[in-house]
Amino acid sequence: MNRITLTLIATLALGSAGAQSTIKIASIAPLSGGQSAIGTQARNGIQLAVQEYQPQFKKLGITLQFVPFDDQADPASGTAAARKIAADRTFLAVVGALNSGVTIPVSAALAPSKVAMVSSASTANQVTDRGLANMNRVVARDDAQGPAGANFLTQNLKAKKVYILNDKTSYGEGLATEVEKALKAKGVRVITNEGTDEKNDFSGLVAKIKLQNPDAIYFGGIYNQVGVFIRQLRQAGINTPVVGGDGLDSQELLTIAGKSAENVYFTTGAAPVEALPAAKTFAATYLKTFKQPAQGFAVYGYDAAKVVLQGVLNATKANKNKVPTREQVQTAIRKGTFKGLLSGTASFNSAGDRKAATLYVMKVGGGKVKLSTSIPVKPSKP
């Protein structure tokens, strides 16, 4: 064997070692389009968590990289990102996706490659009901959030007749269905559970609602659509309370609805920063880094990322401080107990649901979003 050959082998070996010492964590969220406000908040929270963990990995000789993917809240775009992630073996886990309608196909696409996922926002029951070993989430399910919304409608708003709307997505339909089920169980009259993907002109829908004169309206949808609906509803002189889920959890709702954002409520698993004493330092760092205040989706993006990163770190240490396999990371996340999160300690049941979570009811009015109440919940699945 000559010197040239030995040099070539040494070079290849160094290149291989370098590749093995780099790992990547991905995020999948809408970074452009109508839902970019909450997607960017989540991405920023994830970025801060990665920056915190990079020194710990560096001590082990591992370079930790963060790669955000923009799914535009579109299942096809999310699945395309999943294929890229699956093909690059340096990707060990994903934080996301944000929307349930994206998370469901993305997790199915990544399951054969054993790429672990921890969603910070996907609430649809189907996300975890499929029993995928790679899919976990840090927020409460629709079958917890739906009844919480129904309880608020009946106990706080004293509604006897409710008009339900949904945005025809996995998220919106799932949430509206759970609200409808819970309301009917309480003897409340549900006028209809109507799907709409309208984004601009709600005049026909508003006219129907005016004729029905409901005590309250429930809309399972996202802030960019619901904000327009609220504005047009109020412009038509209808001041009926509007209740929604965590899809309304964005300051952009106030921007879109303007002065019409009154008598609006929503349930969310993402606590306002001021409700979490542990989040003060995080909020200050977020503001300094991104020149804007942290909102709920940033908090849960950060927490979901910490679960992923600690899971990867645990798997690395169990693997004698060497880069772990995807399957080792998948197992470490599902079976781990994760302390030090802004939202409290997290661990997952056999389905990938958080064993204990908290829901918050927020009130929108006077140009502000304020905490109304908090509700501890547990997943209905084992």
C-alpha positions as CSV (number, residue, x, y, z in Angstrom):
1,M,0.0,0.0,0.0
2,N,1.6,3.3,-1.1
3,R,1.6,6.6,0.6
4,I,-1.0,8.1,-1.7
5,T,-3.4,5.3,-0.8
6,L,-2.8,5.7,2.9
7,T,-3.4,9.5,2.6
8,L,-6.7,8.9,0.7
9,I,-7.9,6.4,3.4
10,A,-7.0,8.9,6.2
11,T,-8.9,11.7,4.4
12,L,-12.0,9.5,3.9
13,A,-11.9,8.5,7.5
14,L,-11.7,12.1,8.7
15,G,-14.5,13.0,6.4
16,S,-16.7,10.2,7.7
17,A,-15.9,11.1,11.4
18,G,-16.8,14.7,10.6
19,A,-20.2,13.7,9.1
20,Q,-21.0,11.5,12.1
21,S,-20.2,14.3,14.6
22,T,-22.8,16.6,13.1
23,I,-26.5,16.2,13.9
24,K,-29.5,18.2,12.8
25,I,-32.8,19.0,14.4
26,A,-35.6,20.2,12.1
27,S,-38.7,22.2,12.6
28,I,-41.8,22.2,10.4
29,A,-44.1,25.2,10.6
30,P,-45.7,27.9,8.5
31,L,-43.1,30.6,8.1
32,S,-44.8,32.3,5.2
33,G,-48.5,32.8,4.3
34,G,-51.5,33.6,6.5
35,Q,-50.3,31.7,9.5
36,S,-46.7,32.8,9.5
37,A,-47.1,34.8,12.7
38,I,-47.6,31.8,14.9
39,G,-45.2,29.7,12.9
40,T,-42.4,32.2,13.3
41,Q,-43.1,32.4,17.0
42,A,-42.7,28.7,17.3
43,R,-39.5,28.7,15.1
44,N,-38.0,31.4,17.2
45,G,-38.7,29.5,20.5
46,I,-37.1,26.4,19.0
47,Q,-34.0,28.4,17.9
48,L,-33.5,29.6,21.5
49,A,-33.7,26.1,22.8
50,V,-31.1,24.9,20.3
51,Q,-28.7,27.7,21.2
52,E,-29.0,26.7,24.8
53,Y,-28.1,23.0,24.1
54,Q,-25.3,23.6,21.5
55,P,-22.6,23.9,24.2
56,Q,-23.6,20.6,25.8
57,F,-23.3,18.8,22.5
58,K,-20.1,20.5,21.7
59,K,-18.5,19.1,24.9
60,L,-19.2,15.7,23.4
61,G,-17.6,16.6,20.1
62,I,-20.9,16.9,18.3
63,T,-22.1,19.9,16.3
64,L,-25.8,20.6,16.7
65,Q,-27.5,22.3,13.8
66,F,-31.1,23.6,13.5
67,V,-32.8,23.6,10.1
68,P,-36.3,25.2,9.9
69,F,-38.6,24.1,7.1
70,D,-41.5,26.3,5.9
71,D,-44.7,24.2,5.3
72,Q,-46.9,27.2,4.5
73,A,-49.6,25.3,6.6
74,D,-49.9,23.0,3.6
75,P,-49.8,19.2,4.0
76,A,-48.1,18.7,0.6
77,S,-45.3,21.2,1.5
78,G,-44.9,19.6,4.9
79,T,-44.7,16.1,3.4
80,A,-42.1,17.3,0.9
81,A,-40.0,18.6,3.8
82,A,-40.4,15.2,5.6
83,R,-39.0,13.4,2.6
84,K,-35.9,15.6,2.6
85,I,-35.5,15.0,6.3
86,A,-35.9,11.2,6.0
87,A,-33.2,11.2,3.2
88,D,-30.6,13.0,5.3
89,R,-29.4,10.7,8.0
90,T,-28.0,13.6,10.0
91,F,-31.5,14.6,10.9
92,L,-32.4,12.8,14.2
93,A,-35.7,14.5,15.2
94,V,-38.3,17.1,14.3
95,V,-40.1,19.8,16.3
96,G,-43.5,20.1,14.7
97,A,-45.5,20.3,12.7
98,L,-47.7,23.1,13.9
99,N,-51.0,22.4,12.1
100,S,-52.7,19.0,12.8
101,G,-53.5,18.7,9.1
102,V,-49.7,18.9,8.3
103,T,-48.6,16.9,11.3
104,I,-50.7,13.8,10.5
105,P,-49.2,13.1,7.0
106,V,-45.7,14.3,8.0
107,S,-45.5,11.9,11.0
108,A,-46.8,9.0,8.8
109,A,-44.1,9.9,6.2
110,L,-41.3,9.9,8.8
111,A,-42.5,6.8,10.8
112,P,-40.7,4.2,8.6
113,S,-37.4,6.1,9.1
114,K,-38.0,6.3,12.9
115,V,-37.6,10.1,12.9
116,A,-39.1,11.3,16.2
117,M,-41.5,14.2,16.3
118,V,-42.7,16.4,19.1
119,S,-45.4,18.9,18.2
120,S,-45.8,22.1,20.1
121,A,-49.4,22.8,18.8
122,S,-51.2,19.9,17.0
123,T,-54.3,19.1,19.0
124,A,-56.3,16.8,16.7
125,N,-57.1,13.4,18.2
126,Q,-55.9,11.6,15.1
127,V,-52.3,12.9,15.6
128,T,-51.7,10.3,18.3
129,D,-54.6,7.9,17.9
130,R,-52.8,6.2,15.1
131,G,-50.3,4.7,17.5
132,L,-47.2,5.9,15.8
133,A,-44.0,5.3,17.8
134,N,-42.4,8.5,16.5
135,M,-45.3,11.0,17.2
136,N,-45.5,13.0,20.5
137,R,-46.9,16.3,21.6
138,V,-46.7,18.7,24.5
139,V,-50.2,20.2,24.2
140,A,-53.6,18.8,25.2
141,R,-55.8,16.9,22.7
142,D,-59.0,18.1,21.0
143,D,-61.0,15.8,23.3
144,A,-59.7,17.8,26.2
145,Q,-59.8,21.3,24.6
146,G,-63.3,20.7,23.1
147,P,-65.0,20.0,26.4
148,A,-63.1,22.9,28.1
149,G,-64.6,25.2,25.4
150,A,-68.0,23.7,25.9
151,N,-67.8,24.1,29.7
152,F,-66.9,27.8,29.2
153,L,-69.8,28.3,26.8
154,T,-72.3,26.8,29.3
155,Q,-70.9,27.8,32.7
156,N,-69.4,31.2,32.0
157,L,-71.4,32.4,29.0
158,K,-74.7,30.6,30.0
159,A,-75.3,29.7,26.3
160,K,-78.3,27.6,25.6
161,K,-78.1,27.8,21.8
162,V,-74.8,27.7,19.9
163,Y,-73.8,28.1,16.3
164,I,-70.7,26.1,15.5
165,L,-68.3,26.8,12.6
166,N,-65.2,25.0,11.4
167,D,-62.5,25.7,8.8
168,K,-62.8,22.3,7.1
169,T,-59.3,21.3,8.3
170,S,-58.3,18.3,10.5
171,Y,-57.7,20.8,13.3
172,G,-60.9,22.9,12.9
173,E,-63.3,20.0,12.2
174,G,-61.9,17.9,15.0
175,L,-62.2,20.7,17.6
176,A,-65.7,21.7,16.5
177,T,-66.8,18.1,16.6
178,E,-65.6,17.7,20.2
179,V,-67.3,21.0,21.2
180,E,-70.6,19.8,19.5
181,K,-70.4,16.5,21.3
182,A,-69.8,18.1,24.7
183,L,-72.5,20.7,24.3
184,K,-75.2,18.1,23.3
185,A,-74.3,16.0,26.3
186,K,-75.1,19.1,28.4
187,G,-78.5,19.5,26.7
188,V,-77.4,22.6,24.8
189,R,-79.0,23.2,21.4
190,V,-76.4,23.1,18.6
191,I,-78.0,25.0,15.6
192,T,-75.4,23.6,13.2
193,N,-71.8,22.6,12.8
194,E,-71.0,24.2,9.5
195,G,-67.7,24.0,7.6
196,T,-66.4,27.0,5.6
197,D,-63.1,27.7,3.9
198,E,-64.1,31.2,3.0
199,K,-61.4,33.7,3.8
200,N,-62.8,37.1,2.7
201,D,-66.6,37.5,2.4
202,F,-68.7,36.1,5.2
203,S,-71.8,38.1,4.4
204,G,-73.9,35.1,3.6
205,L,-72.8,33.3,6.7
206,V,-73.3,36.4,8.9
207,A,-76.9,36.8,7.6
208,K,-77.7,33.2,8.5
209,I,-76.3,33.6,12.0
210,K,-78.3,36.8,12.4
211,L,-81.5,35.0,11.6
212,Q,-80.7,32.2,14.1
213,N,-79.8,34.6,16.9
214,P,-77.5,32.2,18.8
215,D,-76.4,32.8,22.4
216,A,-72.8,32.2,21.3
217,I,-70.7,31.2,18.3
218,Y,-68.0,28.7,18.3
219,F,-65.4,28.8,15.5
220,G,-62.8,26.0,15.1
221,G,-60.3,27.8,12.9
222,I,-57.2,29.9,12.7
223,Y,-56.8,33.6,13.5
224,N,-56.3,34.8,9.9
225,Q,-59.7,33.5,8.9
226,V,-61.6,34.0,12.2
227,G,-60.3,37.6,12.5
228,V,-62.0,38.6,9.2
229,F,-65.2,36.8,10.3
230,I,-65.3,38.6,13.6
231,R,-64.8,42.0,12.0
232,Q,-67.6,41.4,9.5
233,L,-69.8,39.9,12.2
234,R,-69.4,43.1,14.4
235,Q,-69.9,45.4,11.4
236,A,-73.3,43.7,10.9
237,G,-74.2,44.7,14.4
238,I,-73.9,41.2,15.9
239,N,-72.2,41.3,19.3
240,T,-72.7,37.6,20.1
241,P,-69.7,36.1,22.0
242,V,-67.3,34.2,19.8
243,V,-65.3,31.3,21.2
244,G,-62.5,29.4,19.5
245,G,-59.5,27.2,20.2
246,D,-55.8,27.8,20.2
247,G,-55.9,28.7,16.5
248,L,-56.8,32.2,17.7
249,D,-53.8,32.4,19.9
250,S,-52.0,35.2,18.1
251,Q,-51.7,39.0,18.5
252,E,-52.4,39.1,14.7
253,L,-56.1,38.4,15.6
254,L,-56.2,41.9,17.1
255,T,-54.6,43.4,14.0
256,I,-57.0,41.6,11.6
257,A,-60.2,42.1,13.6
258,G,-59.2,45.6,14.8
259,K,-61.7,47.2,17.2
260,S,-64.2,44.4,16.5
261,A,-62.1,42.0,18.6
262,E,-64.4,42.3,21.6
263,N,-66.3,39.6,23.5
264,V,-64.0,36.9,22.0
265,Y,-62.5,34.0,24.0
266,F,-60.3,31.1,23.1
267,T,-58.9,28.0,24.8
268,T,-55.2,27.3,24.4
269,G,-52.5,24.9,25.7
270,A,-49.9,27.7,25.2
271,A,-49.9,29.8,28.3
272,P,-49.4,33.5,28.1
273,V,-45.8,34.2,29.2
274,E,-46.9,36.3,32.1
275,A,-48.8,33.2,33.6
276,L,-45.5,31.2,33.7
277,P,-43.1,32.4,36.4
278,A,-40.3,30.3,34.8
279,A,-40.7,32.1,31.5
280,K,-39.4,35.5,32.6
281,T,-35.8,34.9,31.6
282,F,-37.0,33.3,28.3
283,A,-39.2,36.3,27.6
284,A,-36.4,38.7,28.1
285,T,-34.0,36.7,25.9
286,Y,-36.7,36.4,23.2
287,L,-37.4,40.1,23.2
288,K,-33.7,40.9,23.0
289,T,-33.0,38.4,20.2
290,F,-36.1,38.9,18.0
291,K,-37.1,42.5,18.9
292,Q,-40.7,41.4,19.6
293,P,-42.5,39.9,22.6
294,A,-42.8,36.2,23.0
295,Q,-46.3,34.7,22.7
296,G,-47.8,31.4,23.7
297,F,-46.6,29.5,20.5
298,A,-43.0,30.6,21.2
299,V,-43.2,29.1,24.7
300,Y,-44.5,25.8,23.5
301,G,-42.1,25.8,20.5
302,Y,-39.3,26.2,23.1
303,D,-40.7,23.4,25.3
304,A,-41.2,21.0,22.5
305,A,-37.6,21.7,21.3
306,K,-36.3,21.1,24.8
307,V,-38.0,17.7,24.9
308,V,-36.4,16.8,21.5
309,L,-33.0,18.1,22.5
310,Q,-32.9,16.5,25.9
311,G,-34.1,13.2,24.3
312,V,-31.3,13.3,21.8
313,L,-28.8,14.2,24.5
314,N,-30.1,11.3,26.7
315,A,-29.8,8.9,23.8
316,T,-26.3,10.2,23.0
317,K,-25.1,9.6,26.6
318,A,-26.7,6.1,26.7
319,N,-24.8,5.4,23.4
320,K,-21.4,6.1,25.1
321,N,-21.4,9.8,24.0
322,K,-21.6,8.8,20.3
323,V,-24.2,10.0,17.9
324,P,-27.3,7.8,18.5
325,T,-29.5,6.2,15.9
326,R,-32.9,7.6,15.1
327,E,-34.5,4.7,16.8
328,Q,-32.6,5.3,20.0
329,V,-33.8,9.0,19.9
330,Q,-37.3,7.9,19.3
331,T,-37.3,5.6,22.3
332,A,-35.5,8.2,24.5
333,I,-38.2,10.8,23.8
334,R,-41.2,8.5,24.3
335,K,-39.9,7.0,27.5
336,G,-38.2,10.1,29.0
337,T,-39.3,12.5,31.8
338,F,-38.4,16.1,30.9
339,K,-38.0,18.7,33.6
340,G,-37.2,22.4,33.4
341,L,-39.8,23.2,30.8
342,L,-41.6,26.5,31.0
343,S,-44.9,24.6,31.1
344,G,-43.8,22.1,33.8
345,T,-42.5,18.6,33.7
346,A,-43.5,16.5,30.7
347,S,-43.7,12.8,30.0
348,F,-45.7,10.8,27.5
349,N,-48.1,7.9,27.6
350,S,-48.0,5.0,25.2
351,A,-49.8,7.0,22.5
352,G,-47.4,10.0,22.7
353,D,-49.8,12.3,24.5
354,R,-48.5,14.3,27.4
355,K,-49.6,12.7,30.7
356,A,-50.6,16.0,32.3
357,A,-51.2,19.3,30.6
358,T,-52.9,22.6,31.3
359,L,-55.4,24.5,29.2
360,Y,-56.0,28.2,29.5
361,V,-59.1,30.3,28.6
362,M,-58.1,33.7,27.2
363,K,-60.3,36.8,26.8
364,V,-59.9,39.2,23.9
365,G,-61.1,42.8,24.4
366,G,-60.0,46.3,24.7
367,G,-57.1,45.7,22.4
368,K,-55.6,43.1,24.7
369,V,-55.5,39.3,25.3
370,K,-55.9,38.5,29.0
371,L,-55.9,35.2,31.0
372,S,-59.4,34.3,32.1
373,T,-58.8,30.9,33.8
374,S,-56.7,27.8,33.6
375,I,-57.8,24.1,33.6
376,P,-55.6,21.1,34.3
377,V,-56.3,18.2,32.0
378,K,-55.2,14.6,31.3
379,P,-55.4,12.7,28.0
380,S,-58.3,10.4,27.5
381,K,-56.0,7.7,26.0
382,P,-53.8,5.4,28.1
